[in-house]
Amino acid sequence: MRIFFDVDYTILGADYSLRPGTRETFARLVDDGHEIHVWSGEGLRHAVLKNHELAHFVTGVYEKPIRDYVARLDVLGVDVIPDFVIDDYSEIVTIFGGYYVTEYYRHRDDDTEMHAIYECISEWVASGASSHRRWRPRHEDFDAMLGKSAD
């Protein structure tokens, strides 16, 4: 499964800290056979991955569409369709399906979102759904959206 993580306020705080549990969650997901992809509305974030020692977990790095999400994948060079998206912006999660994460602004030892994300993904893989309150199914018109091209 191709799992797409947003960067800013999802895995990276405004203070440039890495959300607690990110490295461990990436490792577990890769060990489970998933591909980790990272995208950002701020462009390609290779430096973040390198600086936080995450690059070796990541299959693809992309610019994230900030409008017309599905139609702009080709325009932005996203050459695979996300199976599951983790983002602090609910609208994109509602389109692709995935986990709407609480915003991460600065380091907090009590932040357990990455653990919840892993549990949600594991449940979704096993059953095709999740009982987690922040899980969102893929939009019902997603297949039709794939047929449209960007302007």
N, C-alpha and C positions, 0 to 999 in steps of 0.2 A: 504494500500500500504506500502511496505517495502522500506524505504528511508535510504540509506547508506551515511554517511558523513565521509570523510577522516578527519584526525586530523591535522597533521603538515602542516602549510601554507594554510589550508582551514578554520578550526575554531580556530586554535591555532597559534599565532605568535612565531617567534624565541625568542622574549622577554617574552614568556610565558603568554602574554595577550590573553584574549578571544576576538575573533572578535566581534565587536559591533553588537548587535541584535541577537546573537546566542541563548541565553537563551529564548528570546521572540519568536523567530522563532520555536525553538523546542517545546515550549508550544503550539503555535498555530497549529503546525502540529499534535501534539498528540490530541489536542482538536478536530481537524478535523477528527480524527479516524485513523491516520497513525501510523505506527511503526517507531521509530528512531533506527537505528543501526549505530554503530561507528566502523570503522576499520582503521588500520594503518600499513604501511610497517615497522614500528618500533616495532611492537608487540602489545600486549594487553595494552590499555591505561586507565585502571581503575582509576589510580591516577589522571589523567587529569580531568576525569569526576567528581570525588569526590571533588577535589580541586576547581573546577569551579562550583560546585553545579548543575551538569547536569545529574548525575546518575539516578535520579528518572524519567527522560524523556526517558531513553534508554532501549530498549528491549534486544539488543544483542551487545556484544563487541567482535571483532575478529581481528586476524592478516590479513592484506590485502595482496592478491597476488600481487607480483611485476613483474610477468611474467606469461605467460599461464593463464591469469586471470580466465577464466571459468573452465578450467580443474583442477586448483589447489584449487578450493573452498573446495572440499571434503578433500584434504590433509591438509588444514589449519583449518578444523573443522567449516567452514561456512556452517551451516545446512539449510539455506534459500537462495533463489535466489533474489538478489537485483532487485527491480522494477525500481528504480531511484537512480543514484549515483551522489554525489556532490564531486568534486575533483579538485585539481589544476594541475593534470596530465591529459592531454587531451586524451591520448591513452586509459586509462581505461574507461573514460566517453564515448568514441566512441564505445566501445564494449558493455557495459551494457545500455547505454543511460542515459541521465541526464543533468547535468549542469556543464560546465567547468568554474570553479570559478577563478577569479584573485587571485594571490598569496597574502597571508597576512603575512607580515614579522614583523610588529610592530604596536602598537596601533595608530589608526588615527580616529579622531572624524568624519571625512567625509566619512568613509567607509560605503557604503549602500548595499553591496553585499547580506547580509542575507535577506533584503527586496526584492531584485530582485529574489533571490532563491525562496522565498515563493510565489511570484507572478507567476513565471515560473511553479512551481509545481501545483499551483491552476489552471492555464490555461491548463496544460497537463492533469490533472485529468478530467477537464470539456470537453476537446475536443480530447484528444489523441495526441496532438501536442502543440507546443509553438512557438510563433513568436519571442521570445527572441533570440538575436544573439548568446548567449552562450549555448543555448539548443542544445543537440545532440540526435537524435533518436537512438534506439537500433540498433546494427549492423545487417545487413540483413541476415547474416549467423549465428546469435546467436543460434538458435535452433539446428543447426548442431554442433556448438561448445559444446553444452550441452551433446551431445552424445559421445564426446571424453573423455578419461580418462587421468589423469596426469601420467607422467613417473617418 
